[in-house]
Amino acid sequence: MKLSTKSRYALEGMLYIAVYGKDKLLSIKEIAAGTTVSPAYMEQIFFTLKKAGLVSTVRGAKGGFALGCPENEITVGTILRAIDGNL
């Protein structure tokens, strides 16, 4: 199975949040820098993930992104379906 670039970046971003965002919210800039993806492209991806309920956001100066549901409920399949639809 060949992954789209968008879904691959979504997987990288979600993994980054799972590893580094356990105790704090992460900004798009932090996630993009950690995954070497442009902040604008990562923002598009995370908007889609937010609509699917996989990430949650907090607005403001101290805001950022966090996982939207427990780690054990998020699978690669749910991330891919959120980004690319049903395969």
Secondary structure as UniProt FT lines:
FT   HELIX           5..20
FT   HELIX           28..35
FT   HELIX           39..51
FT   TURN            52..53
FT   STRAND          55..58
FT   TURN            61..62
FT   STRAND          64..67
FT   HELIX           71..73
FT   HELIX           76..84
//
